[in-house]
Every structure is written in structure tokens, then in C-alpha cells.
């Protein structure tokens, strides 16, 4: 059996997929250590892995980032805040993350490292001699940010290209924004790396996160990602990594009522961007209050009392409900676009209304619209009427459910757990990725529907 180090950025959307991997590897007899924030200790230990906290300098509570980084309070949402976060939350953590990995290897000689996309503490190893390190696997826990002339710059939320003019625009946009908007961020990362004796990044920051690992496992189906003419062979789509079946669920008193309630609309702001439930939960409850349907509002953690509107008679509210129990009952999910929740809904053929403007959520919303499986409202603060009209459209326009059902069928052709286990076990044992036999490159038609695999 192998020894694995799992290193996870201490944010729920980054930690939770890696905890699913931890549980998977432990169940197959491997020894696993998970290195992340102290906030996740109990969840880590519940997977059977050993927990090791980040060094104190970077062991932050994601819910209190303004306390850890008071300068953030003075920066308005947008590019400046993103740049601040990349520099001071991610780049400044590299020396401490890398030192933590070195310390762990001395007492736990692991055979491979598995990280999420944004964990940058493996950069010094990845930029050094490959023969002097163990294999490193990245897990794609959000939409693929790989630069290409086939796609606009990641963050602009523009659809993929279909004409030579689009490709020329993308190439110019990518070059300009990488240099102008993100040039100072790239330089900051490189300065941090050079100070600790590593080489500068060989490519743009977002691309390096994806292409430097020996293997990069994207947690979705290729049918739900923009087509690119070329892609490194180290990138593999393994399908959505869904949570294991829930256990110990105590249904709320109203649970049995929803089986005969007609259309059910679920609204959620996920587990991170839910400090202000007036962004999406409140407008959804107001907008659908007089509709002939049932709304279920899931706060993702905050108490239901923090919902800023009176819950109408046709709605129910809960802090947490297991999606494996709830989503099969749902007709439409209204969401701010968390990658895990969106993939979970699509894996069950549930169409979406997406309204998100934080982190990378606009890109995920754009992919939902491109795939035809829902409506992108293009804002993180939609009005009640916008939500009402979008939900009505999804419920009455068959194409949205048909496209969601088509994605469900595509997702069902993957087995993420088997794919991940086999590939990381192969890499840990031999240092070489598992054979790509049966995983040929893909071509796409111009509307986002996958065509046949390209010939070898």
C-alpha cells in the first residue's frame, strides 16, 4: 500500500473534494495524511486520515479573513481584491506550505502528493528536478482556467470561440491581461519563489497551476468544459466527484410533504459566499412567493433566522440538507454557481438558474448557459423578478431539462472514484501516469455538444 499526502487550501470548496479522495484512499488500504487548516480537523479525521495543521502563520479561518488581513476591508470587490488575495493569501503562503511539506516528509515519507488547484506550496518541488521529488497530482476543483486562443481570458465569462476573429481577439486579450492586469501578481509569485531558492514560473500563473503537476484530474465531464484545440496529456477529465451517500440524516418535519408538492425549487448560496443571504436566497423567496411551487432554501451554514425576508407559506428553510437526498426531488436549482453543487445537480439532470459574481463563479455560470442546461443571470445580486422569470422559463422550456438530462447521461459514463484511485495509485507506484488508453482527445461541435472522439 502507498502513502499519500493530501494538501488542501483551507476553504470548503477546496477541502471537501480532497476529503472525498482521502476517504477513498483510506478505504483502499492506503495511509493518508491531510495537511490543511485546523478548522477542518474533525472532517479530516472522519475520513480515517491523520490530520496535520498548517503552520500557525497560515492557519487562518476563511470566515474571518478580514481579521487576518485587515487591508482587505479597504479594497472594493473586483480585480484589486483578487490581486490582493492571490498575493497575500496564496503567494505569501508558499514558503510556509513548502516548509510544512518538507517537515512532513521527514516523518512520513509519502509516495505522492495530491493538492487542489490553488495550493501553491508544491511549486518549489514542481520547479525543481523531477527525479528529486515524489509525483504530484492536482485536482481541478473548479472550471478549467487553462489559457487558449479558443477561450477568452478566464474571469471574463465570455463563451468559447467559433470564428477566426474570436480566436484573434482571445489571443490579444489573453496576452494583454496576463501582462497588464496580472503582471504584478505574476512578478509577486516569482519574487516569493526566488527568495526561497526556487525558479520563477515558466508560464502564466493560472496555467502553471494546471500544467506543472504530473497529473491534473479535472472533476467534471469534458462535456461540461469549453473545447480547446490543444491540451496537455497530463490533464484528464474524470467526472464529478460526488459526496458519498449521506448517513444519519434526520429529516426536518416537513420533509415528507415535498414528495407531493409539485415543482420544487432549491435555492442555495453554497458554503462560502453565504454571509449575506440577501444576495440570492432572499430575492428567490420573494420572487417565488406567489408561484404554484415549493421553494427550499438551504443556507449552507448560517442559521435560518439570518434569512433577511419572511419565509413565505410555499417555502421551507434549513441550514443544511444532504444533496444526495434532496436533488432527486428538485425541478430547478437556483445557485450562486459553486462548482461542486453545479456538477452535482447536472449529474442528476437538474437544470439551473445561476447568479454569482464572487471568485470564479461567473465562469461556472457561463458554462451552464453554454451547455444549454440553465440560465445565467449575469449578476450576483439578481432582483426578485429576474429570478421569477428565469425559474418560469426553465420550468416551461423543455430544452433546459433536456440538456441537463443529456449532461446527466454523459456524467454517468464516468466513475470519478475509480479513475482517481487507479491513476494516483499508478503514479505513486511507478512515477508514471496510468495509460491513457481509452481516453482519446476530444473534438467538439460549435454549440458545445461533444462530437465523436478524434482519431488517434
C-alpha positions as CSV (number, residue, x, y, z in Angstrom):
1,X,0.0,0.0,0.0
2,X,1.1,3.6,-0.7
3,X,1.4,6.7,1.5
4,X,-0.3,9.9,0.3
5,X,0.0,13.5,1.5
6,X,-3.1,15.5,0.7
7,X,-2.5,19.2,0.9
8,X,-5.6,21.4,0.7
9,X,-6.3,25.1,0.6
10,X,-8.3,25.8,3.8
11,X,-11.6,26.7,2.0
12,X,-14.6,24.4,2.0
13,X,-14.8,24.1,-1.8
14,X,-11.2,23.1,-1.9
15,X,-11.0,20.9,1.1
16,X,-14.2,18.9,0.7
17,X,-13.3,17.2,-2.7
18,X,-9.9,16.3,-1.3
19,X,-11.6,14.8,1.8
20,X,-13.6,12.6,-0.6
21,X,-10.3,11.5,-2.1
22,X,-8.8,10.9,1.4
23,X,-11.8,8.7,2.3
24,X,-11.4,6.8,-0.9
25,X,-7.7,6.1,-0.5
26,X,-8.1,5.1,3.1
27,X,-10.9,2.7,2.2
28,X,-8.4,1.1,-0.3
29,X,-5.9,0.5,2.4
30,X,-3.5,3.4,1.9
31,X,-2.1,5.6,4.6
32,X,-3.1,9.2,4.2
33,X,-2.1,12.4,5.9
34,X,-4.1,15.6,5.2
35,X,-2.4,19.0,5.7
36,X,-4.9,21.9,5.8
37,X,-6.4,24.4,8.2
38,X,-7.3,23.5,11.8
39,X,-10.9,24.3,11.1
40,X,-11.2,21.1,9.2
41,X,-9.6,18.7,11.7
42,X,-12.8,16.8,12.6
43,X,-13.8,16.4,9.0
44,X,-10.3,15.1,8.1
45,X,-10.2,12.6,10.9
46,X,-13.7,11.3,9.9
47,X,-12.2,10.1,6.6
48,X,-9.7,7.9,8.5
49,X,-6.7,10.0,7.6
50,X,-4.3,11.7,10.0
51,X,-4.7,15.4,10.3
52,X,-1.7,17.8,10.4
53,X,-2.5,21.5,10.7
54,X,-0.9,24.2,8.6
55,X,1.8,26.2,10.3
56,X,0.4,28.9,12.5
57,X,1.4,31.7,10.2
58,X,-1.1,30.5,7.6
59,X,-3.7,28.6,9.7
60,X,-6.5,31.0,9.0
61,X,-10.2,30.7,9.4
62,X,-11.7,31.5,6.0
63,X,-14.7,33.1,7.6
64,X,-12.5,35.7,9.3
65,X,-10.2,36.7,6.5
66,X,-10.8,40.4,7.2
67,X,-9.4,39.9,10.7
68,X,-6.3,38.1,9.4
69,X,-5.9,40.6,6.5
70,X,-7.4,43.9,7.7
71,X,-6.2,45.6,4.5
72,X,-8.9,43.7,2.6
73,X,-11.6,45.8,4.2
74,X,-10.4,48.9,2.2
75,X,-10.5,47.2,-1.2
76,X,-13.6,47.1,-3.2
77,X,-14.6,43.8,-4.9
78,X,-13.1,43.4,-8.3
79,X,-9.6,43.0,-9.8
80,X,-7.8,44.8,-7.0
81,X,-9.3,42.5,-4.3
82,X,-8.5,39.4,-6.5
83,X,-4.9,40.6,-6.8
84,X,-4.6,41.2,-3.1
85,X,-5.9,37.7,-2.4
86,X,-3.6,36.0,-4.9
87,X,-0.6,37.8,-3.4
88,X,-1.2,37.7,0.3
89,X,-3.4,34.6,0.8
90,X,-1.8,32.3,-1.8
91,X,1.7,33.5,-2.7
92,X,2.7,34.5,0.8
93,X,1.7,31.1,2.0
94,X,4.1,29.3,-0.3
95,X,7.2,29.3,2.0
96,X,5.1,28.0,4.9
97,X,3.3,25.4,2.9
98,X,6.6,24.2,1.3
99,X,8.3,24.0,4.7
100,X,5.4,22.1,6.1
101,X,5.7,19.6,3.3
102,X,9.4,19.2,4.0
103,X,8.8,18.6,7.7
104,X,6.1,16.0,7.0
105,X,8.2,14.1,4.5
106,X,10.9,13.6,7.2
107,X,8.5,11.8,9.5
108,X,6.0,10.5,6.9
109,X,7.9,9.5,3.7
110,X,4.9,9.8,1.3
111,X,4.9,8.4,-2.2
112,X,2.8,11.1,-3.8
113,X,1.2,14.5,-3.1
114,X,-2.4,15.4,-4.0
115,X,-3.4,19.0,-3.9
116,X,-6.2,21.3,-5.1
117,X,-5.8,23.8,-7.9
118,X,-4.9,26.7,-5.7
119,X,-2.5,25.1,-3.3
120,X,0.8,26.6,-4.4
121,X,3.1,25.1,-1.8
122,X,4.3,22.4,-4.2
123,X,5.6,25.0,-6.8
124,X,9.1,24.8,-5.4
125,X,9.1,21.0,-5.9
126,X,7.5,21.2,-9.3
127,X,10.1,23.7,-10.5
128,X,13.0,21.6,-9.3
129,X,14.5,18.3,-10.7
130,X,11.7,15.8,-11.1
131,X,14.0,12.9,-10.1
132,X,14.4,14.5,-6.6
133,X,10.7,14.6,-5.7
134,X,7.7,12.4,-5.5
135,X,4.9,12.6,-8.1
136,X,2.4,15.5,-7.6
137,X,-1.2,15.3,-8.6
138,X,-3.5,18.4,-8.9
139,X,-7.3,18.2,-8.5
140,X,-9.3,20.5,-10.7
141,X,-11.9,21.7,-8.2
142,X,-13.3,24.5,-10.4
143,X,-13.8,25.4,-14.0
144,X,-10.6,24.9,-16.1
145,X,-8.7,28.1,-16.3
146,X,-6.2,26.9,-19.0
147,X,-5.3,29.7,-21.5
148,X,-6.2,29.1,-25.1
149,X,-6.9,31.0,-28.2
150,X,-10.2,29.0,-28.2
151,X,-11.3,30.7,-25.0
152,X,-11.4,34.2,-23.6
153,X,-9.4,35.2,-20.6
154,X,-10.5,33.2,-17.5
155,X,-12.7,35.6,-15.5
156,X,-14.2,37.5,-18.4
157,X,-17.0,34.8,-18.5
158,X,-17.2,35.1,-22.3
159,X,-18.3,32.0,-24.3
160,X,-15.8,29.9,-26.3
161,X,-14.7,31.0,-29.8
162,X,-16.3,29.9,-33.0
163,X,-14.6,32.2,-35.6
164,X,-11.1,33.2,-36.5
165,X,-11.9,36.7,-35.4
166,X,-12.8,35.4,-31.9
167,X,-9.6,33.5,-31.7
168,X,-7.6,36.6,-32.7
169,X,-9.5,38.6,-30.1
170,X,-8.8,35.9,-27.4
171,X,-5.1,35.7,-28.2
172,X,-4.8,39.5,-27.9
173,X,-6.9,39.6,-24.7
174,X,-5.0,36.8,-23.0
175,X,-1.7,38.4,-23.8
176,X,-2.8,41.8,-22.6
177,X,-4.5,40.8,-19.4
178,X,-1.7,38.4,-18.4
179,X,0.8,41.2,-18.7
180,X,-1.2,44.2,-17.6
181,X,-3.7,43.1,-15.1
182,X,-1.8,40.1,-13.7
183,X,1.7,41.0,-14.5
184,X,2.3,42.4,-11.0
185,X,0.7,39.3,-9.4
186,X,2.9,37.0,-11.6
187,X,6.0,39.0,-10.5
188,X,5.0,38.8,-6.9
189,X,4.7,35.0,-7.1
190,X,8.1,34.8,-8.8
191,X,9.7,37.0,-6.2
192,X,8.4,34.7,-3.4
193,X,9.7,31.7,-5.3
194,X,13.2,33.1,-6.0
195,X,13.5,34.2,-2.3
196,X,13.2,30.6,-1.2
197,X,15.6,29.3,-3.8
198,X,13.1,28.2,-6.5
199,X,12.9,29.1,-10.2
200,X,10.3,31.5,-11.5
201,X,7.1,30.1,-13.0
202,X,7.6,29.0,-16.6
203,X,4.2,30.1,-17.8
204,X,1.2,32.3,-16.7
205,X,0.2,31.7,-13.1
206,X,-3.2,30.1,-13.8
207,X,-1.7,27.9,-16.5
208,X,1.2,26.8,-14.2
209,X,-1.3,25.7,-11.6
210,X,-2.7,23.3,-14.1
211,X,0.2,22.2,-16.2
212,X,3.1,21.9,-13.7
213,X,1.7,18.8,-11.8
214,X,2.5,15.4,-13.2
215,X,-1.2,14.7,-13.4
216,X,-4.2,17.1,-13.3
217,X,-7.6,15.5,-12.7
218,X,-10.5,17.7,-13.7
219,X,-13.6,17.0,-11.6
220,X,-16.2,17.2,-14.3
221,X,-17.0,15.7,-17.6
222,X,-15.3,17.1,-20.7
223,X,-18.9,17.7,-22.0
224,X,-19.1,20.5,-19.4
225,X,-15.9,22.3,-20.3
226,X,-15.0,24.6,-23.1
227,X,-13.3,22.9,-26.1
228,X,-9.7,23.7,-26.7
229,X,-7.7,22.8,-29.7
230,X,-4.8,21.5,-27.7
231,X,-4.5,20.4,-24.2
232,X,-1.6,18.8,-22.3
233,X,-1.9,15.0,-21.9
234,X,-1.5,15.4,-18.2
235,X,-5.0,16.8,-17.9
236,X,-7.7,14.2,-17.5
237,X,-11.4,14.6,-17.1
238,X,-12.6,12.1,-14.5
239,X,-16.2,13.2,-14.0
240,X,-17.8,14.7,-10.9
241,X,-16.6,13.6,-7.5
242,X,-19.9,13.4,-5.7
243,X,-20.1,13.2,-1.9
244,X,-20.6,9.6,-0.5
245,X,-24.2,8.8,0.4
246,X,-25.3,10.7,3.5
247,X,-25.8,8.8,6.7
248,X,-27.5,9.7,9.9
249,X,-29.8,12.2,8.2
250,X,-32.6,13.5,10.4
251,X,-35.2,14.9,8.0
252,X,-37.0,18.1,9.1
253,X,-40.7,17.8,10.0
254,X,-41.8,19.0,6.6
255,X,-39.6,16.5,4.6
256,X,-42.4,14.1,3.6
257,X,-44.6,16.9,2.4
258,X,-42.3,17.8,-0.6
259,X,-42.9,14.4,-2.3
260,X,-46.4,15.7,-3.3
261,X,-45.6,19.4,-3.6
262,X,-45.4,19.8,-7.3
263,X,-42.3,21.6,-8.8
264,X,-39.6,22.1,-6.2
265,X,-37.1,24.9,-6.5
266,X,-33.9,24.7,-4.4
267,X,-32.0,27.9,-3.7
268,X,-28.5,27.9,-2.1
269,X,-25.6,30.3,-1.8
270,X,-23.2,27.4,-1.0
271,X,-20.8,27.2,1.9
272,X,-18.6,30.2,1.3
273,X,-20.4,33.2,-0.2
274,X,-23.3,33.0,2.2
275,X,-22.6,35.8,4.7
276,X,-25.3,37.9,3.1
277,X,-28.3,35.7,2.3
278,X,-30.0,38.8,0.8
279,X,-27.9,38.3,-2.4
280,X,-29.8,35.3,-3.7
281,X,-31.9,33.4,-1.0
282,X,-33.9,36.5,-0.1
283,X,-34.8,37.6,-3.7
284,X,-35.7,34.0,-4.6
285,X,-38.1,33.6,-1.7
286,X,-39.7,37.0,-2.6
287,X,-39.8,36.3,-6.3
288,X,-41.4,32.9,-6.0
289,X,-43.7,33.6,-3.0
290,X,-46.9,33.6,-5.2
291,X,-45.9,30.8,-7.6
292,X,-47.5,27.4,-7.6
293,X,-44.4,25.6,-6.5
294,X,-42.4,24.8,-3.3
295,X,-39.1,26.6,-2.5
296,X,-36.5,25.0,-0.3
297,X,-33.9,27.5,0.9
298,X,-30.6,25.9,2.2
299,X,-28.4,28.4,3.9
300,X,-25.2,26.3,3.8
301,X,-24.4,27.0,7.4
302,X,-25.8,30.3,8.7
303,X,-29.0,30.0,10.9
304,X,-32.3,30.3,9.0
305,X,-33.0,33.3,11.2
306,X,-30.4,35.2,9.1
307,X,-32.6,35.0,6.0
308,X,-33.5,38.7,5.5
309,X,-37.1,38.1,4.5
310,X,-40.1,36.3,6.0
311,X,-40.2,32.7,4.7
312,X,-43.4,32.6,2.7
313,X,-46.0,29.8,3.0
314,X,-44.8,28.0,-0.1
315,X,-41.2,27.8,1.2
316,X,-39.2,25.8,3.7
317,X,-35.7,26.7,5.1
318,X,-32.9,24.7,6.6
319,X,-29.2,25.3,7.4
320,X,-28.1,22.0,5.7
321,X,-29.7,19.3,3.7
322,X,-27.8,16.4,2.0
323,X,-27.9,17.0,-1.7
324,X,-28.0,13.2,-2.5
325,X,-31.4,13.1,-0.7
326,X,-32.7,16.5,-1.9
327,X,-31.6,17.0,-5.5
328,X,-33.5,14.0,-6.9
329,X,-36.7,15.8,-5.8
330,X,-35.7,19.2,-7.3
331,X,-37.1,20.6,-10.6
332,X,-34.8,23.7,-10.7
333,X,-31.8,24.7,-8.6
334,X,-31.1,28.4,-8.1
335,X,-27.5,28.8,-7.1
336,X,-24.6,31.3,-7.0
337,X,-22.5,28.8,-9.0
338,X,-20.3,26.7,-6.7
339,X,-18.6,24.1,-8.9
340,X,-19.4,21.1,-6.7
341,X,-23.1,21.9,-6.4
342,X,-23.5,22.7,-10.1
343,X,-21.8,19.4,-11.0
344,X,-23.9,17.5,-8.5
345,X,-27.1,19.0,-9.9
346,X,-26.1,18.2,-13.5
347,X,-25.2,14.7,-12.6
348,X,-28.8,14.2,-11.7
349,X,-30.2,16.1,-14.7
350,X,-31.4,19.2,-12.7
351,X,-31.4,22.4,-14.7
352,X,-30.1,25.6,-13.1
353,X,-30.6,29.3,-12.7
354,X,-27.2,30.7,-11.8
355,X,-26.4,34.1,-10.2
356,X,-22.9,34.5,-8.9
357,X,-20.2,37.2,-9.0
358,X,-17.6,36.1,-6.5
359,X,-14.5,34.0,-7.0
360,X,-14.7,32.1,-10.3
361,X,-18.5,31.7,-10.2
362,X,-19.2,33.9,-13.3
363,X,-17.1,31.4,-15.3
364,X,-19.2,28.4,-14.0
365,X,-22.4,30.3,-14.7
366,X,-21.2,30.9,-18.3
367,X,-20.6,27.2,-18.8
368,X,-24.1,26.4,-17.6
369,X,-25.5,28.7,-20.2
370,X,-23.1,27.5,-22.9
371,X,-24.1,23.9,-22.2
372,X,-27.8,24.9,-22.5
373,X,-28.6,23.4,-19.1
374,X,-29.8,26.6,-17.5
375,X,-29.9,30.4,-17.4
376,X,-27.0,32.7,-16.4
377,X,-28.4,35.8,-14.8
378,X,-25.1,37.6,-15.1
379,X,-25.1,39.1,-11.7
380,X,-24.6,38.2,-8.1
381,X,-27.5,40.3,-6.8
382,X,-30.5,39.5,-9.0
383,X,-33.9,41.0,-8.4
384,X,-36.9,39.0,-7.3
385,X,-38.4,39.5,-10.8
386,X,-35.3,38.3,-12.6
387,X,-35.3,35.1,-10.6
388,X,-39.1,34.6,-11.0
389,X,-38.8,35.0,-14.8
390,X,-35.8,32.7,-15.1
391,X,-37.4,29.9,-13.0
392,X,-40.6,30.2,-15.0
393,X,-38.5,29.9,-18.2
394,X,-36.6,26.8,-17.0
395,X,-39.8,25.1,-15.9
396,X,-41.7,25.8,-19.1
397,X,-39.0,25.4,-21.7
398,X,-38.2,21.7,-22.3
399,X,-34.8,22.3,-23.8
400,X,-33.2,23.3,-20.4
401,X,-34.2,20.0,-18.8
402,X,-33.3,18.1,-22.0
403,X,-29.8,19.5,-22.0
404,X,-29.4,18.8,-18.3
405,X,-30.6,15.3,-18.8
406,X,-28.1,14.9,-21.7
407,X,-25.3,16.0,-19.3
408,X,-26.6,13.5,-16.7
409,X,-26.1,10.7,-19.2
410,X,-22.6,12.0,-20.1
411,X,-21.7,12.3,-16.4
412,X,-22.9,8.7,-15.8
413,X,-20.2,7.4,-18.2
414,X,-17.5,8.4,-15.6
415,X,-16.6,6.8,-12.4
416,X,-14.5,9.5,-10.7
417,X,-13.6,7.4,-7.7
418,X,-12.2,4.5,-9.7
419,X,-10.5,6.9,-12.1
420,X,-8.8,8.9,-9.4
421,X,-7.8,5.8,-7.4
422,X,-6.3,4.0,-10.3
423,X,-4.4,7.0,-11.7
424,X,-2.9,8.1,-8.4
425,X,-2.0,4.6,-7.3
426,X,-0.3,4.1,-10.7
427,X,1.6,7.3,-10.3
428,X,2.6,6.6,-6.7
429,X,3.8,3.1,-7.6
430,X,5.8,3.9,-10.7
431,X,6.2,7.7,-11.1
432,X,4.3,7.4,-14.4
433,X,0.7,8.3,-15.1
434,X,-1.7,5.5,-15.9
435,X,-2.1,4.6,-19.5
436,X,-4.3,7.0,-21.5
437,X,-5.7,4.0,-23.4
438,X,-9.4,4.5,-23.9
439,X,-9.1,8.2,-23.1
440,X,-8.6,9.8,-26.5
441,X,-8.6,13.5,-27.2
442,X,-12.0,15.0,-27.9
443,X,-13.4,17.2,-30.6
444,X,-16.5,19.4,-30.1
445,X,-19.0,21.0,-32.5
446,X,-19.6,24.7,-32.4
447,X,-22.6,24.8,-30.0
448,X,-20.9,22.9,-27.1
449,X,-22.2,19.4,-27.8
450,X,-19.4,16.9,-27.8
451,X,-18.8,15.2,-31.2
452,X,-17.1,11.8,-31.6
453,X,-13.6,11.3,-30.1
454,X,-10.8,12.4,-32.5
455,X,-8.9,9.6,-34.2
456,X,-5.6,8.7,-32.7
